[in-house]
Amino acid sequence: MLLVGAVNKETRPCRTAFAQKCAGYLQRGIGVVIVDVVTSLPDGPFATLLRSMDVRPEAEERSPRTSIAALAPQHGPAGNSVAVWHYALNVGEPFPVVPLALRGGPIIPLDVGPAYETALRGMNL
């Protein structure tokens, strides 16, 4: 699970670096969950990642400011692709349970709320 901070949204190079980090995980067969709760800056690294994967611009425009995206690498006879699940976040509502793709294994449910709280405690916020 990757948390988007304000620094990840400040400049295009910052957004690109974050998106490249996510793409690197996906290329290694590791699923990614991106949690973006920064409302002070509009365009996030998830939109940059979508553009780098040649996803239609309409998908980016519908992306809410605060959101969670779960991405799972898919490998099949027709080639490689990425499955994307996108969830809007609303203030005061609980975080959703999202799919987390394990490397070489199954997709399991990730309860983002407790995972987010644990990550924040680890960051001493």
FIKE-887515 format. One record per residue (C-alpha): residue number from 1; residue in one letter; chain; x negated, y, z negated. Coordinates in pm, whole numbers, plus 50000, padded with zeros to 5 digits. Layout:
// residues N
ATOM / pos / code / unit / px / py / pz
ATOM / NUM / A / A / X / Y / Z
...
***
This chain:
// residues 125
ATOM / pos / code / unit / px / py / pz
ATOM / 1 / M / A / 50000 / 50000 / 50000
ATOM / 2 / L / A / 49857 / 50336 / 50104
ATOM / 3 / L / A / 49970 / 50659 / 49941
ATOM / 4 / V / A / 49973 / 50972 / 50154
ATOM / 5 / G / A / 49828 / 51271 / 49972
ATOM / 6 / A / A / 49830 / 51635 / 50077
ATOM / 7 / V / A / 49471 / 51599 / 50198
ATOM / 8 / N / A / 49588 / 51330 / 50444
ATOM / 9 / K / A / 49825 / 51583 / 50603
ATOM / 10 / E / A / 49623 / 51906 / 50596
ATOM / 11 / T / A / 49449 / 51887 / 50933
ATOM / 12 / R / A / 49463 / 51680 / 51248
ATOM / 13 / P / A / 49126 / 51512 / 51168
ATOM / 14 / C / A / 49260 / 51414 / 50824
ATOM / 15 / R / A / 49577 / 51267 / 50973
ATOM / 16 / T / A / 49373 / 51088 / 51239
ATOM / 17 / A / A / 49133 / 50939 / 50982
ATOM / 18 / F / A / 49424 / 50805 / 50776
ATOM / 19 / A / A / 49593 / 50664 / 51087
ATOM / 20 / Q / A / 49267 / 50497 / 51195
ATOM / 21 / K / A / 49235 / 50338 / 50851
ATOM / 22 / C / A / 49587 / 50194 / 50888
ATOM / 23 / A / A / 49518 / 50078 / 51244
ATOM / 24 / G / A / 49201 / 49904 / 51122
ATOM / 25 / Y / A / 49401 / 49702 / 50869
ATOM / 26 / L / A / 49657 / 49608 / 51134
ATOM / 27 / Q / A / 49385 / 49503 / 51379
ATOM / 28 / R / A / 49246 / 49269 / 51110
ATOM / 29 / G / A / 49590 / 49113 / 51068
ATOM / 30 / I / A / 49672 / 49293 / 50740
ATOM / 31 / G / A / 50014 / 49448 / 50691
ATOM / 32 / V / A / 50037 / 49809 / 50575
ATOM / 33 / V / A / 50290 / 49995 / 50361
ATOM / 34 / I / A / 50259 / 50374 / 50382
ATOM / 35 / V / A / 50425 / 50583 / 50110
ATOM / 36 / D / A / 50456 / 50952 / 50199
ATOM / 37 / V / A / 50616 / 51168 / 49931
ATOM / 38 / V / A / 50431 / 51493 / 50015
ATOM / 39 / T / A / 50694 / 51749 / 50113
ATOM / 40 / S / A / 50473 / 52058 / 50133
ATOM / 41 / L / A / 50327 / 51969 / 50472
ATOM / 42 / P / A / 50539 / 51849 / 50765
ATOM / 43 / D / A / 50349 / 51620 / 51003
ATOM / 44 / G / A / 50211 / 51312 / 50834
ATOM / 45 / P / A / 49965 / 51041 / 50927
ATOM / 46 / F / A / 50249 / 50799 / 51002
ATOM / 47 / A / A / 50350 / 51014 / 51302
ATOM / 48 / T / A / 49984 / 51020 / 51411
ATOM / 49 / L / A / 49968 / 50642 / 51379
ATOM / 50 / L / A / 50286 / 50605 / 51588
ATOM / 51 / R / A / 50139 / 50823 / 51860
ATOM / 52 / S / A / 49816 / 50620 / 51860
ATOM / 53 / M / A / 50027 / 50305 / 51913
ATOM / 54 / D / A / 50214 / 50470 / 52203
ATOM / 55 / V / A / 50548 / 50473 / 52021
ATOM / 56 / R / A / 50810 / 50697 / 52182
ATOM / 57 / P / A / 50815 / 51055 / 52050
ATOM / 58 / E / A / 51184 / 51021 / 51955
ATOM / 59 / A / A / 51086 / 50777 / 51681
ATOM / 60 / E / A / 50849 / 51037 / 51535
ATOM / 61 / E / A / 51103 / 51317 / 51546
ATOM / 62 / R / A / 51352 / 51113 / 51347
ATOM / 63 / S / A / 51093 / 51045 / 51074
ATOM / 64 / P / A / 51202 / 51213 / 50751
ATOM / 65 / R / A / 50953 / 51423 / 50556
ATOM / 66 / T / A / 50938 / 51174 / 50270
ATOM / 67 / S / A / 50936 / 50815 / 50374
ATOM / 68 / I / A / 50797 / 50466 / 50349
ATOM / 69 / A / A / 50683 / 50273 / 50651
ATOM / 70 / A / A / 50601 / 49903 / 50648
ATOM / 71 / L / A / 50399 / 49773 / 50941
ATOM / 72 / A / A / 50324 / 49410 / 51017
ATOM / 73 / P / A / 50089 / 49285 / 51288
ATOM / 74 / Q / A / 50259 / 49035 / 51518
ATOM / 75 / H / A / 50062 / 48784 / 51725
ATOM / 76 / G / A / 50233 / 48576 / 51990
ATOM / 77 / P / A / 50198 / 48427 / 52334
ATOM / 78 / A / A / 50305 / 48756 / 52493
ATOM / 79 / G / A / 50026 / 48944 / 52311
ATOM / 80 / N / A / 49987 / 49151 / 51998
ATOM / 81 / S / A / 50235 / 49404 / 51866
ATOM / 82 / V / A / 50334 / 49573 / 51541
ATOM / 83 / A / A / 50671 / 49541 / 51370
ATOM / 84 / V / A / 50776 / 49866 / 51199
ATOM / 85 / W / A / 51030 / 49917 / 50922
ATOM / 86 / H / A / 51097 / 50278 / 50826
ATOM / 87 / Y / A / 51280 / 50399 / 50516
ATOM / 88 / A / A / 51382 / 50754 / 50424
ATOM / 89 / L / A / 51321 / 50859 / 50064
ATOM / 90 / N / A / 51561 / 51082 / 49879
ATOM / 91 / V / A / 51489 / 51259 / 49550
ATOM / 92 / G / A / 51646 / 51079 / 49256
ATOM / 93 / E / A / 51701 / 50752 / 49442
ATOM / 94 / P / A / 51497 / 50440 / 49370
ATOM / 95 / F / A / 51222 / 50327 / 49602
ATOM / 96 / P / A / 51326 / 50041 / 49833
ATOM / 97 / V / A / 51196 / 49687 / 49848
ATOM / 98 / V / A / 51003 / 49661 / 50176
ATOM / 99 / P / A / 50837 / 49381 / 50372
ATOM / 100 / L / A / 50463 / 49335 / 50315
ATOM / 101 / A / A / 50278 / 49118 / 50567
ATOM / 102 / L / A / 49997 / 48916 / 50412
ATOM / 103 / R / A / 49693 / 48839 / 50625
ATOM / 104 / G / A / 49747 / 48508 / 50799
ATOM / 105 / G / A / 50047 / 48439 / 50584
ATOM / 106 / P / A / 50408 / 48518 / 50521
ATOM / 107 / I / A / 50588 / 48847 / 50486
ATOM / 108 / I / A / 50686 / 48900 / 50123
ATOM / 109 / P / A / 50910 / 49159 / 49956
ATOM / 110 / L / A / 50725 / 49448 / 49788
ATOM / 111 / D / A / 50915 / 49644 / 49526
ATOM / 112 / V / A / 50760 / 49984 / 49599
ATOM / 113 / G / A / 50879 / 50154 / 49277
ATOM / 114 / P / A / 50664 / 49956 / 49029
ATOM / 115 / A / A / 50373 / 49939 / 49277
ATOM / 116 / Y / A / 50387 / 50318 / 49323
ATOM / 117 / E / A / 50394 / 50379 / 48946
ATOM / 118 / T / A / 50094 / 50145 / 48898
ATOM / 119 / A / A / 49901 / 50325 / 49171
ATOM / 120 / L / A / 49973 / 50665 / 49014
ATOM / 121 / R / A / 49855 / 50544 / 48674
ATOM / 122 / G / A / 49536 / 50414 / 48835
ATOM / 123 / M / A / 49479 / 50758 / 48988
ATOM / 124 / N / A / 49535 / 50926 / 48648
ATOM / 125 / L / A / 49811 / 51152 / 48783
***
